[in-house]
Every structure is written in structure tokens, then in C-alpha cells.
Amino acid sequence: MNHLPSLSSLASQMRGNRMKQAIDIEDLLVWAYRDMQAEQLWDDDTSSRLGIASGWGAIASVGAYGAVVQSSSYIPEPGDRDDAALVHRTVLGLDDAFLVKGQGGLSVYDRGLLAEAGCTLVERSGERPLMIQPDGVAVPLERVVISVYLVLHARVASRPDCYADVARRRGRPTKDGEVAEGLTYDEMIHARAVYAVWHAALGILAGDLAGRLARWEPTAPKANEAPWLQPRRRVLEVVSGDNSEAPKPLKRRRNIPC
């Protein structure tokens, strides 16, 4: 004999299967840090167990970046605190990226890509990290703490400046190497490398959070992965044939198109 479920069990099941709301991963971070101030929900015991206290230390000192924290009138719903705390823990769990300058401009590495290239990463407290190449040559790297950029820009709903409207100057450079007033080519390439790391981190984060939040279902970033490649009035830049906005693992982002 078949038994129909009780109304109470049906109601419980419906609550458990409540449809999650799709949200762009960038918007999710804005919600977590601007509206929910997720970093204040952090549990120090959890930090030490996950071994990512160093990432939190970097974010704790973001006052040096001149960030302005905006207040929000958002009213949390049940479960929002847990979701925001999980977002924050996942952000702090992201690995750093490393930039190295070569003849072709800046290249981006993560630990996996360095290992695949047969290189050894040397990290010492208070010193720049080094990439020891297979031939023994040591190359200094610049560390990009991804979590810091994600938190800083989410707090104020902004994106890293990549000088999308600046084209590479053709012909002779100015005596100061400027490509625009007060902007050198090296500065522009560095800013674009940071933007590329930030965008790649969004895609990684969306994948890491998939299916884990109670209310939200993060989607791949809608932000353009290389907005400086978009045609503007005249074609001043080489436009990449693959301009997909789908998230790509950081390992596949080695050279920064510019």
C-alpha cells in the first residue's frame, strides 16, 4: 500500500530543494564583501586549520591600498552569513600568482605551471620569490596575492584598471617610454597582467563554489577577460582570434595579450 507523504514532510523537502539563485561570480563577491562584510565573519580557528592565515594577514593590512569600505543597507536572509563566510574562506584558499618579465612582456605563472616547466619556486620571508629554472638560473618573480585584489575590488564594486582605452604607441616611444600621459608601457602591461590574474581567479572561484552555497549558484564571470582587445572607433590593437569570456584555469594564462 502506497502512503502519501505528509504536508510537513513535503514542506521540509521543498525548503531543502529551494531553487538557488544564479549570480555572476563578480556580483557574488560584491554581495559577500560590500553587503555582508564577509571578512568580519571569519573564524580564526578555521583559519589556522586550513593553513591560510597568511592570506588573511595580507587582507588585514589593505589599508595601505587606500580602499574605501562602503556601507550597505542590505538585510541578510537566513543562511546568508554561512554563505558569506564560505565565500571568504574559499577566497583566502586561492593560491597566489607570479609575474615574470621577459622579452615578450609579462608572463603569469602559478605553482602548477612552474612545476610543469621544471622550475623550482623558492620563497623566503621578506624576500621576493625566485624561480629556479632547469639550467639553474634564478629569476626573480613578483607575487600577486589574488585574495587581496578580489576583496579590495568587491568592497567597492570595482575592477582592476587595465587601461582598456590605451593603445600601444606605434613608432618611436617618447623619451620616458610613455604610451599615454603619465603612463609607461611597462606600467600598462603590469596593470593588464594583474587584471588577467583577477579575471582568471574569478573563474576559478566560480568553479570552487559551484553547488556549495545554500542560496546562490555562481556563474562564470561576465567581465571581459581582455577588454583592451576590443575594437574602439579604429582598430589600434591586434585583436585575438579567441576572445571567449569563458573562465580559463590560471595555468592556461601564461602570456598576457597586449
N, C-alpha and C positions, 0 to 999 in steps of 0.2 A: 504494500500500500504506500503510495507516494504521499509525502507530507509537504504542504506548502510552508515556506519559511514565514516566521512571524514578522510583523511590521517592524519590531525593534531591530531584528537581525538585518532586515532589508535596509533600514535607515543606517545602521552601522556600516554595512557593506558599501552603501553609496558614499558615506563620508570617507571611507578608506579608499575608494576609487575616484575621488573627486578629480575632475579634469584639471590637469595642470595648465598654467598659462604660459604660452610660448613668449619668450622675451629675448631680444638681441643681447648677446653677452656683454656688450658695452653698456647697455641700459641696465642690465642686472647689476653691474659693478657700481653704477651711479646710485641705484636704489640702495645697495648694501652700504656704501660709504657716505653718501650725502644724506640719505633719508634715515638709514638705520644706524649710522656711525658704528659700523661693524667692528672696528678695531677696539672699541671700548667693551665689547662683549668677549674679549679674548680671555682665555683661561691659562695662567702661567704654567700650571701643572701639565696641561695638554701640550703647551709649547715645548717643555723640556722632554716630554715623552716622544714627541715627533722629531726632536732634534733640529728644530728650525728657529730657535731663539735668535740666532744671528740675523735672520731676515727681519724679525720683529725689531731688533735693535736698530736696523737701518731705517725702518719706517718711523720709529720713535723719535728720530732726530731730523725729521723732514722740515723742521722749522728753518733749517739752513737753505731750503729751496724757495722760501718765500711763499709757500702755499697759503691760500686764504680758505678757511673752512666755512662753508655756507650752511646756515641753519635751514631746516625743512619743517613744514607743517604736516608731514606725513603721519598718519595714525596707524601704528602697527596692527596687524591682524594676528590671530592665533597661529603660532608656528613661525612667524616672521623672524623672531630672534634666533631660533635654531638655524633657519636657512641662512641668515646673515652671518652667523658665526661660522657655519660650514664654508661659505664663500671665502671668508677671511682666512680660515685655516688652509684652504686649497691655494689661495693666492700666495701665502707665505711658503707653501711647499714647492712652488715653481723654482726650477734651477736658474742660476744666473746665465747670462750670455757673455761672450767675449769678442771684442773687436780687435782686429789687427790691420795695420795699414800696409798695403803692398803696392806694386807698380800699377795695378788696375784699379786702385781705390781701396775702400774698406771692405773687409770680409767679416762675416759673422760666424762664430763657432759656438757650439755648446759642448758639453763634456763628451757626449756620444760621438760627435763629428771629429773631435780631437783624437779620440781613441781610434776611430776608423782610419784616420790619416796616419796612424802610427806615432802620434805625438804624445808626450807626457806633459800633464799640467802640473806646474809647481806653484803652490800657494803658501806664502808666508805672511804672518800677521804684520800689518803696517807697510807691506811692500806690494808693488804691482805684480800680478800673476805673470808667470812665464810659460811659454810654450816651447818645450824642448823637442826639436824636430828629430827625425830618424838619424840625420847626419850629425846630431849633437849640438847644432846651432840653437842658441836660446833667443827667442823672440818675445819682447815684452807685449803684453796684452792689456787692453782696457776692459775692466769689468763693468757690465751693465746689470744692476740689480733690478730685475724685471718687476718684482713686487712693489718697489718704491714708485716706479712710473705708473703702474696700474692704480695704486692707491691715490697718488697725488692728483692724477687727472680725473679719476672717478669722483673725488671730493668736490671738484668744481665743474664737472661735466665738460671737460675739455679734452683735446688730443695733443700729442706732441707736435710742435711746429716743424714741418718738413719743407717749408719754403716752396710750396707747390707752384707758385706763380713765377719762380725764378728759373730761368733757363741758363744752361751753361754758356758762358760767353765764347763766341767764336773769334778766331783770330788771336791777336796778341792779348794777353791778360794785362791788367793795369799793373803799375809798379808794386802795388801792395797785394797783388793776386786776388783782387776783389771781383766778384761776379755781379754784385749789386752794391749799392751804397752801404758801407759799413759791414759787408758780408763777404768773407773769403770763400773760395771754392772748398777748402778743407772743412770749414765750419758748416757749409751747406751739406756736404757729403756725410759728415758726422751726424747732423740732425736727421738726415734721411735714414741713416743706419739705425738710430735709436727708434725712429718711427716704425721701421720694418720689424725690429725686435718686439716693440709694443704690440703691433698687429699680429705677429706670429703667436705671441703669448695669449692674446685673446682667443685665438683658435684652439690652442692647447687647453686653455682653461674651460672653454665650452665643452670640449670632449671629456675633461676630467670631472665635470659637474653633471654630465648627462645622466638623468634618471636618479639623481641622489637628493634632489631638493623636494620638499613637501608641496610647495606652491608653484614653483617656476620650472620651466623646461628651457634651458638656454639654447639659443641657436647661434650659428656661425656669425661672425661679425659682418655687418653690412658695410662698414667703413672700407673704403678703397685701400688695397694693400700698397699701392704706389701712386698716390694722387698726382704726383709731379709728371707722370707719364701721360696724363690726359691731354688731348689737343685743346689749345686755347687760342682762339682768333687765328693764329698762324701756327703751323707745326714747327716748333722750335726744338723739340726733343725727339729722340728716337723712341718710337712707341713700341713697346714689347708686343710680340705676337700673342703671347699668353697673358692676358690681363684679367684672369679669373679672380673672383673675390672669394673663392672657397678657401677655407683655412688650410694652411700647409704646416707640417711639423717644422720646427726650427732647423732641424738637420738639413732640410732641403733648401734653406735660405742661406746660401754661402756668400754669393756676391750681391751687392746692393745695386740694382739698376739705376742709372742716373744719366 
